[in-house]
């Protein structure tokens, strides 16, 4: 988990996580310079499974997630935002899917209404289907076109995937989730779940949004995604 001034919603999220962890698991939190009660709240849980590290400088959420992936020690790494809720069965479903692939990703719904989020491109609800898991080339095209709902908060990966995921590309200023999904599709090792694995809390300070963006940022994002695909192929070739 990456945190930054998340005290308003953090307690409910952490409760939903800890209820699905065993005594052997850990919740790795990278705090990116919070100035509110985030750190005090994490400490108040008094749970030895929670490990908190502060960044020396503000890295942004992508950099903080990179730090969290590097710090985690488990075989299975399950990503989390600071303000959502994990529905019961999330960890079990994602870990089961990781028996077949290095990366697993499920669906996200609006916490309040329990319905899929609207796509900013197609203007209709996002939804992943297990039937598209092996459509790797199409999935890469869907990533580039912005029409596939790969949310980091709905992802999990096996430790073996870190060899190609880390270090995060230096130019990756947003969308660490699309980078992980790109690597997994290039490696032909991703599993889509039909299940909902995140109840997402929508508010004005969400790091990512389903609102349409201006043409300039969209074009820059498309160039970055092409660079990511080439980098993923390079890393795959290097490790074969």
C-alpha positions in Angstrom: 0.0 0.0 0.0 1.1 3.5 -0.8 -0.2 6.2 1.5 -0.3 10.0 1.3 -2.6 12.0 3.6 -5.1 9.2 3.6 -6.3 9.3 7.2 -9.9 10.0 6.3 -10.6 6.6 4.8 -7.6 4.5 5.9 -8.9 2.7 9.0 -11.8 1.0 7.1 -9.4 -0.1 4.4 -6.8 -1.5 6.7 -9.5 -3.4 8.7 -10.7 -5.0 5.5 -7.1 -6.0 4.6 -6.1 -7.4 8.0 -9.2 -9.5 8.2 -8.0 -11.5 5.2 -4.3 -11.9 6.2 -2.8 -14.8 8.1 -0.4 -14.4 10.9 2.5 -15.1 8.4 1.4 -12.3 6.1 2.4 -8.6 6.1 1.0 -5.3 5.1 3.8 -3.2 3.7 3.0 0.5 3.8 5.1 3.1 2.0 4.1 6.6 3.3 5.0 9.3 0.8 5.3 12.2 3.2 1.9 12.4 4.8 1.2 15.5 7.0 -2.1 14.4 8.4 -2.8 11.6 10.9 -2.0 8.7 8.5 1.1 7.5 10.4 -0.5 7.8 13.8 -3.5 5.9 12.6 -1.3 3.1 11.2 0.5 2.9 14.5 -2.7 2.8 16.5 -3.6 -0.6 15.0 -0.7 -2.1 17.1 -0.6 -5.0 14.6 2.9 -6.5 14.1 1.9 -7.5 10.5 1.9 -3.8 9.5 5.3 -2.5 8.4 5.5 1.2 7.7 8.3 3.0 5.9 8.6 6.7 5.0 10.1 8.0 1.8 13.0 10.4 2.1 11.2 12.7 -0.4 7.9 12.7 -2.1 8.0 10.1 -4.9 4.4 10.2 -6.1 2.1 7.2 -6.0 4.0 5.3 -8.7 7.3 5.6 -7.0 5.8 4.7 -3.7 4.3 1.5 -5.1 7.7 0.7 -6.6 9.2 1.0 -3.1 6.4 -1.2 -1.7 7.0 -4.0 -4.2 10.7 -3.9 -3.5 10.2 -4.0 0.3 7.6 -6.9 0.3 8.9 -10.3 1.3 6.0 -12.6 0.5 5.6 -15.0 -2.4 2.3 -13.3 -3.4 2.1 -9.5 -3.6 -1.4 -8.0 -3.5 -1.6 -4.3 -4.3 -3.9 -1.9 -2.4 -4.9 1.7 -2.5 -5.4 3.6 0.8 -9.1 4.5 0.5 -10.9 1.4 -0.9 -12.3 -1.7 0.8 -11.4 -5.3 0.1 -14.5 -7.5 -0.2 -14.2 -10.8 1.6 -12.7 -13.5 -0.5 -10.4 -11.1 -2.5 -7.1 -12.6 -1.4 -8.3 -16.1 -1.8 -9.5 -15.5 -5.4 -6.3 -13.6 -6.5 -3.9 -16.1 -4.9 -5.8 -19.0 -6.6 -5.5 -17.3 -9.9 -1.8 -16.9 -9.4 -1.5 -20.7 -9.5 -2.0 -20.3 -13.3 -0.2 -17.0 -14.1 2.3 -14.5 -12.7 -0.2 -11.7 -12.6 -3.9 -11.7 -11.7 -6.4 -8.9 -11.9 -10.1 -8.7 -11.0 -12.9 -6.2 -11.3 -13.6 -3.0 -9.4 -17.0 -1.5 -8.5 -18.1 1.7 -6.9 -18.3 1.2 -3.2 -21.5 3.2 -2.7 -23.6 1.7 -5.5 -21.7 -1.6 -6.1 -21.7 -1.1 -9.8 -18.9 -1.1 -12.4 -17.1 2.2 -13.1 -17.7 4.0 -16.3 -15.0 3.8 -19.0 -13.6 7.2 -19.9 -13.3 6.1 -23.6 -16.3 4.0 -24.3 -18.6 5.7 -21.8 -19.9 2.3 -20.6 -19.0 0.2 -17.6 -15.5 -1.3 -17.3 -15.5 -5.1 -16.9 -12.8 -7.7 -17.2 -13.7 -11.2 -18.4 -11.8 -14.4 -17.7 -12.4 -15.3 -21.3 -10.0 -12.7 -22.5 -7.1 -13.7 -20.3 -5.2 -15.4 -23.1 -5.8 -12.7 -25.7 -2.4 -11.3 -25.0 -1.9 -9.3 -28.2 -5.4 -7.9 -28.1 -4.9 -7.0 -24.4 -1.8 -5.1 -25.3 -3.8 -3.2 -28.0 -6.6 -2.6 -25.4 -4.0 -1.1 -23.0 -2.7 1.2 -25.7 -6.3 2.2 -26.7 -7.3 2.8 -23.0 -10.2 0.3 -23.2 -9.3 -2.4 -20.6 -9.8 -1.9 -16.9 -6.4 -2.9 -15.4 -6.5 -1.2 -12.0 -3.5 -1.6 -9.7 -5.9 -1.8 -6.7 -7.3 -5.0 -8.2 -4.0 -6.7 -9.0 -1.7 -9.3 -7.5 1.5 -10.8 -8.7 3.9 -13.6 -7.9 7.4 -12.7 -6.6 8.9 -14.2 -9.8 7.3 -11.4 -11.8 9.4 -8.7 -10.0 12.4 -9.8 -12.1 10.8 -8.0 -15.0 8.5 -5.5 -13.3 11.3 -3.9 -11.2 12.9 -1.4 -11.4 10.0 0.6 -12.7 10.9 2.6 -15.9 12.3 6.0 -15.0 9.8 7.7 -17.3 6.8 6.0 -15.7 5.0 9.0 -14.0 1.6 7.3 -13.9 -0.1 4.0 -14.5 2.2 1.5 -12.7 -0.8 -0.9 -13.2 -0.6 -0.7 -17.0 3.1 -1.3 -16.8 2.6 -4.5 -14.7 -0.2 -5.6 -17.1 2.0 -4.9 -20.1 4.8 -7.0 -18.7 2.3 -9.9 -17.9 0.8 -9.8 -21.4 4.2 -9.7 -23.1 5.1 -12.7 -20.9 1.8 -14.4 -21.7 1.2 -14.9 -18.0 -1.9 -13.0 -16.8 -5.2 -14.2 -15.5 -8.4 -12.1 -15.6 -11.0 -12.8 -12.9 -14.7 -12.3 -13.4 -15.0 -11.6 -9.6 -15.1 -8.2 -8.0 -12.0 -7.8 -5.9 -12.2 -4.1 -4.9 -15.0 -1.8 -3.7 -13.6 1.6 -4.8 -14.4 4.7 -2.9 -15.0 7.6 -5.3 -14.0 11.1 -4.2 -12.4 14.2 -5.5 -8.9 13.2 -4.5 -8.7 9.8 -6.2 -5.2 9.4 -7.8 -6.8 8.0 -10.9 -10.1 9.0 -12.4 -12.5 7.7 -15.0 -13.2 11.2 -16.3 -12.0 11.9 -19.9 -8.7 13.7 -20.3 -7.6 16.4 -22.7 -6.0 15.4 -26.0 -2.5 16.4 -25.0 -2.2 14.1 -21.9 -3.9 11.3 -23.9 -1.3 11.5 -26.7 1.6 11.6 -24.2 0.1 8.6 -22.4 -0.1 6.7 -25.7 3.5 7.3 -26.5 4.5 6.2 -23.0 2.5 3.0 -23.4 4.3 2.2 -26.6 7.6 2.7 -24.8 6.4 0.4 -22.0 5.6 -2.4 -24.5 9.0 -2.2 -26.0 10.7 -2.1 -22.6 8.7 -5.2 -21.5 9.8 -7.1 -24.6 13.4 -6.1 -24.0 13.3 -7.4 -20.4 11.6 -10.6 -21.5 14.4 -11.2 -24.0 17.0 -10.5 -21.4 15.6 -13.1 -18.9 15.0 -15.9 -21.4 
